[in-house]
Amino acid sequence: MAERLLAAGHDVYGWNRTRAKAERLAPKGLRVLDSPRAVASASELVITMVTDNAALAAVCDGPDGILAGLGTGKIFAEMSTTAPALVRALAERVAATGGVLLDAPVSGSILTLREGKLLIMVGGDRAAFERAEPILLAIGPKVRLVGEVGQAKALKIGVNLSLAVQMLAFSEGVLLAERTGVDRRVAFETFLHSVIASPMLQYRAPFALDPPDYAWFPCAMMQKDMDLALELGRELRVPLPTTAATREVLTATRALGYGEEDFAALFHGLARMAGFERA
């Protein structure tokens, strides 16, 4: 995302707790600073995308945190997948600094981003959205105001639970066919050319056969998002039976040693439980 902002001609300031990850973009124009506060002080629009609720608190709070560097008129676009209640509380704290928070998670992957197909869902003040929109469009071509702060996070959680549920259902179908003697790769190819082949399954299911060099979306991260979904479901009294079942298969998949692999490894977790050996 930072590369796309730089390529669009924006002045981009950056910080990462692993400084080398930020410094690799310095030759392309990224100005690497020493703290989240320094980035917030230097920027009109601050963007965060971090692992979880705890990581967001770590970059926002304290004397070197983002909140300490915000001020009147600044916009804070929070893109992580975190609890809606957390981002609503953060929005109040940002408002106390004179800034405004936009709840702005994304739907997509590294591939989606590289292909220019990333969707950014935004919740928050319309005037702030209209100011931020031209910058967000440099990251992804689809930027949509969906409602209030917290509602974009809820949408994102809904999207992510569907990713894992789809992957598990796909795995069930393939393994059922394989048990009758159908070759695994033949089953994959057939399913991925059938009516059930969503865009997500078309690019992610093959990872179960040929894993990428590094996990785009590790099982552990996906389980975090399933937990967020189940927590929200309890809060809103919305039953999520397939989410709950998929979450337990993720637990088993991680216990079998696939926790740091892409969540396409759900296939191998289920296969092992069914007595198959990993191909």
C-alpha positions in Angstrom: 0.0 0.0 0.0 2.8 2.4 0.8 4.4 1.6 -2.6 1.2 2.5 -4.3 0.9 5.8 -2.4 4.5 6.6 -3.3 3.9 5.7 -7.0 1.0 8.1 -7.0 3.2 11.0 -5.9 2.3 11.3 -2.3 4.7 12.3 0.4 4.7 9.2 2.7 6.1 9.0 6.2 6.4 5.5 7.8 7.2 3.6 10.9 7.4 -0.1 11.6 8.3 -1.9 14.8 10.7 -3.9 12.6 12.5 -0.9 11.1 14.0 -2.8 8.2 10.6 -3.4 6.8 10.1 0.3 6.5 13.6 1.0 5.3 13.3 -1.2 2.3 11.0 1.4 0.8 13.3 4.3 1.6 14.9 4.1 -1.9 11.4 4.6 -3.3 10.8 7.7 -1.3 9.4 6.6 2.0 10.6 8.9 4.8 11.2 6.5 7.8 10.6 8.1 11.1 11.3 7.0 14.7 7.8 6.6 16.2 4.1 6.5 15.4 3.8 9.9 17.1 6.4 11.3 14.6 4.4 9.9 11.7 1.2 11.4 13.0 2.8 14.8 13.6 4.1 14.9 10.0 1.0 13.6 8.2 -2.4 15.0 7.2 -3.7 11.4 6.9 -2.5 8.6 9.2 -3.0 5.0 8.2 -2.6 1.9 10.4 -3.0 -1.7 9.5 -1.8 -4.0 12.4 -2.4 -7.5 13.7 -5.0 -7.2 16.4 -6.6 -5.2 19.1 -3.4 -5.3 21.3 -1.2 -4.2 18.4 -3.5 -1.3 17.7 -3.3 -0.1 21.3 0.5 -0.4 21.2 0.8 2.0 18.3 -1.8 4.4 19.4 -1.1 4.8 23.1 1.7 6.3 25.2 4.0 9.3 24.7 5.2 8.0 21.3 1.9 6.8 20.1 -0.3 8.1 17.3 -2.7 9.9 19.5 0.1 12.0 20.9 0.9 13.2 17.4 -2.7 14.0 16.2 -4.2 17.4 16.2 -7.0 19.6 14.7 -8.0 18.6 11.2 -5.9 15.4 11.0 -7.6 12.2 9.7 -6.7 8.8 11.1 -7.8 5.9 8.8 -7.7 2.6 10.8 -7.5 -0.3 8.4 -6.9 -3.3 10.7 -9.4 -6.1 11.4 -10.4 -5.3 15.0 -13.5 -5.3 17.1 -16.1 -2.6 16.1 -16.5 -1.5 19.8 -12.7 -0.9 20.0 -12.6 1.3 16.9 -15.7 3.3 18.2 -13.9 3.9 21.5 -10.8 4.9 19.6 -12.8 7.4 17.5 -13.9 9.2 20.6 -10.2 9.5 21.8 -9.2 10.8 18.3 -12.0 13.4 18.4 -10.6 14.6 21.7 -7.4 15.5 19.9 -9.2 17.5 17.3 -8.8 14.8 14.7 -11.3 12.5 13.1 -11.2 8.7 12.7 -12.3 6.8 9.7 -12.9 3.1 10.1 -11.4 1.8 6.8 -10.7 -2.0 6.6 -9.9 -3.6 3.2 -11.1 -6.6 1.4 -8.5 -8.4 -0.7 -5.0 -9.9 -0.6 -1.6 -9.2 -1.9 -2.7 -10.4 -5.3 -5.8 -8.2 -5.2 -3.7 -5.2 -4.3 -1.1 -5.8 -7.0 -3.9 -6.2 -9.6 -5.5 -2.9 -8.5 -8.7 -4.6 -7.3 -8.6 -3.8 -3.5 -11.9 -2.7 -1.9 -11.7 -0.2 1.0 -14.8 -0.1 3.2 -15.1 3.1 5.1 -17.2 4.1 8.1 -17.3 7.6 9.5 -17.9 11.2 8.8 -18.7 12.0 5.2 -16.7 15.2 5.1 -13.6 13.4 6.3 -14.2 10.6 3.9 -14.4 13.0 1.0 -11.1 14.5 2.0 -9.4 11.1 2.4 -11.0 9.5 -0.7 -8.5 10.7 -3.3 -5.6 9.3 -1.2 -7.4 6.0 -0.5 -8.1 5.6 -4.2 -4.4 5.5 -4.8 -4.3 2.3 -2.7 -7.4 0.6 -4.2 -9.8 1.6 -7.0 -12.9 0.7 -5.0 -13.5 3.0 -2.0 -17.0 2.9 -0.5 -18.6 4.8 2.4 -20.7 2.1 4.1 -21.9 3.8 7.3 -20.7 4.9 10.7 -17.5 4.1 12.6 -17.6 0.4 13.5 -19.9 -0.7 10.7 -17.0 -1.1 8.2 -15.3 -3.3 10.7 -18.4 -5.4 11.1 -18.6 -5.7 7.3 -14.9 -6.8 7.2 -15.5 -9.4 9.8 -18.4 -10.7 7.9 -16.3 -11.0 4.7 -13.5 -12.8 6.5 -15.7 -15.4 8.2 -17.1 -16.2 4.8 -13.6 -16.8 3.4 -12.8 -19.5 6.0 -16.3 -21.1 5.8 -16.0 -21.3 2.0 -12.5 -22.9 2.2 -13.8 -25.5 4.7 -16.8 -26.4 2.5 -14.6 -26.7 -0.5 -12.3 -29.0 1.4 -15.2 -31.2 2.5 -16.4 -31.7 -1.1 -12.9 -32.4 -2.5 -12.1 -35.0 0.3 -15.4 -36.7 -0.2 -14.7 -37.2 -3.9 -11.1 -38.2 -3.2 -12.3 -40.9 -0.8 -14.1 -42.6 -3.7 -10.9 -42.7 -5.7 -11.0 -39.4 -7.6 -7.5 -37.9 -8.0 -7.0 -34.9 -5.7 -5.8 -32.5 -8.4 -8.7 -33.6 -10.7 -11.1 -32.8 -7.9 -9.6 -29.4 -7.3 -9.7 -28.5 -11.0 -13.3 -29.7 -11.4 -14.5 -27.8 -8.3 -12.6 -24.7 -9.4 -14.4 -24.7 -12.8 -17.8 -25.3 -11.3 -20.5 -23.0 -10.1 -19.1 -22.9 -6.6 -15.8 -21.4 -7.6 -15.8 -17.9 -6.0 -13.0 -15.5 -6.9 -11.5 -16.3 -3.5 -11.5 -20.0 -4.0 -10.1 -19.7 -7.5 -6.9 -18.0 -6.3 -6.6 -19.4 -2.7 -7.7 -23.1 -2.9 -4.6 -24.0 -5.1 -2.5 -22.9 -2.1 -3.5 -26.2 -0.5 -1.7 -28.1 -3.3 1.1 -25.7 -3.9 1.7 -23.4 -0.9 3.1 -19.9 -1.5 6.6 -19.0 -0.3 5.0 -17.2 2.7 1.5 -17.2 4.1 -0.7 -14.4 2.8 -3.2 -15.0 5.6 -2.0 -17.4 8.3 -4.4 -19.8 10.0 -3.6 -18.1 13.4 -4.7 -14.7 11.9 -7.9 -16.2 10.4 -8.8 -17.7 13.7 -8.4 -14.3 15.4 -11.0 -13.0 12.9 -13.3 -15.9 13.5 -13.1 -15.1 17.2 -14.1 -11.5 16.5 -17.0 -12.7 14.4 -18.3 -15.0 17.2 -17.9 -12.3 19.8 -19.9 -9.9 17.6 -22.5 -12.6 16.9 -23.0 -13.1 20.7 -23.2 -9.4 21.2 -25.8 -8.9 18.5 -27.6 -12.2 19.1 -26.9 -13.5 15.5 -26.2 -17.2 15.4 -23.1 -18.1 13.4 -23.1 -22.0 13.3 -20.8 -22.4 10.3 -18.4 -19.9 11.7 -18.3 -21.8 15.0 -17.6 -25.1 13.3 -14.9 -23.6 11.0 -13.3 -22.0 14.0 -12.9 -25.5 15.7 -11.4 -27.0 12.5 -8.9 -24.1 12.5 -8.0 -25.0 16.1 -7.4 -28.6 15.0 -5.5 -27.5 11.9 -3.2 -25.3 14.1 -2.7 -28.2 16.6 -1.6 -30.4 13.7 1.2 -27.9 12.9 -0.3 -25.7 10.2 -0.8 -22.6 12.3 1.7 -20.4 10.4 0.6 -21.6 6.9 -2.1 -19.8 4.8 -5.6 -20.7 5.9 -5.9 -22.8 2.8 -4.3 -25.4 5.1 -7.8 -26.0 6.5 -7.8 -28.6 3.7 -4.9 -30.5 5.3 -6.3 -30.2 8.8 -9.6 -31.8 7.6 -7.7 -34.3 5.5 -5.6 -35.4 8.5 -8.7 -35.7 10.6 -10.2 -37.9 7.9 -7.1 -40.2 7.9 -5.5 -38.8 4.7 -1.8 -38.1 4.5 -0.8 -34.7 3.3 0.1 -34.8 -0.4 
